[in-house]
Amino acid sequence: MSDKSYCPLCQQANRCAMELGQPIEHCWCSRAEFPKALPADLSACLCPECAARLAKLEKLQLKQVT
């Protein structure tokens, strides 16, 4: 899926404020915790759920199975 309004990992709406025409300060990601290492092949913003899941996996030192 190449639509920038969908999370490239789960294909759910990523709720990106920038994609909705709003300033970055209104986006959920400006207040979110992200993992240090993000997948290299991201074609769009992650959704809040995937960002939180990846941050939690990193904190627990686990790897995501793809």
Beta strands, then each sheet from edge to edge (+ up, - down):
end
